[in-house]
Each structure stands twice: as C-alpha cells, then as structure tokens.
C-alpha cells in the first residue's frame, strides 16, 4: 500500500492569513527590537571608542583608515545578518503559526456544523497541533448532544 504525501504549498500554510501574518509581524517586531537594541548599544560603544581614539591620536594615518573600514564592515555585517535572520525567522513564525491556525479553522468549521444541526463532527487534528484538548472536548460535547437529541 503506497502512502500518499501531500505537496507542501505556501497556501496550505496560510489557513488564516490575517491571524498568521499578525502573529508573524509581532514575532518579528519583538525579534527586531531585541536585536536592534543590542546592535544600537554596540554601535554606540564602537563610535565612542572611535571618538576617543581620534582625540588621543589626532594624526590621521593608516590605522585610522583601518579602524573606519572595520567600523563600516561591522555596520554592513549587522545589516546583512539581521536581514537574513529576519527572513529565516519569518518562515519559522509562519510554520509555527500554522500549528494553531489550522486547528482553529477545524474547530470553527466543526462548531458551524453543530450550529447547522450536524453533530457527526470529527475534528481530526494532527499529532503536535495545538488545541487538541479543545477539539476532544468539542467532540464529546457533540456526542452528548447527539445522544440527548436523537434525530427522528
């Protein structure tokens, strides 16, 4: 028996785009704020060092040029690192948000079925998804309601 594997498309991971993008945005905002704070502190310390160095050694020489090259390389490396880390973290945030956006969608459709009178719900969630306990409780509720009110 062959096992069917679903193809992975981006649209499969964006079940609730508004929720997932909002989660990813705030996740990225927290990341960038923390990295930005650390980088701003390092930039401030390095610029203070360069000011102190030029005050004590006012003669411009090759060492000054090397120091400025190091400072500019530091800025470029910081921008590239933060950019690449942001892209990677955004992908991770979308993948993680899928673990609760998918179950939320399944629970919403199950509740809508119950509202329309269909109590034969099977909110099947994958292992590792969030909200499994809520899905099980909803299934128990549907079973209890179905037992109380059998269809004629």
Residue pairs with C-beta under 8 A, 6 or more apart in sequence:
6 12
13 20
13 94
13 95
13 98
14 20
14 94
15 98
15 101
15 102
15 105
16 101
16 104
16 105
19 97
19 101
19 104
20 94
20 97
20 98
20 101
23 93
23 97
24 90
24 93
24 94
24 97
27 89
27 93
28 86
28 89
28 90
28 93
31 85
31 86
31 89
32 82
32 86
35 82
35 85
36 82
39 78
39 82
42 74
42 78
43 74
43 75
43 78
46 71
46 74
47 71
50 67
50 68
50 71
53 64
53 67
54 64
57 63
57 64
99 128
99 129
99 130
100 129
100 130
100 131
102 125
102 126
102 129
103 123
103 125
103 129
103 130
103 131
103 132
103 134
103 135
104 131
106 123
106 124
106 125
106 135
107 123
107 131
107 134
107 135
107 138
110 121
110 123
110 135
110 138
110 142
111 138
113 119
113 120
113 121
114 121
114 138
114 141
114 142
114 145
119 142
119 143
119 145
119 146
120 142
120 146
121 138
121 139
121 142
122 139
123 135
123 138
123 139
125 131
125 132
125 135
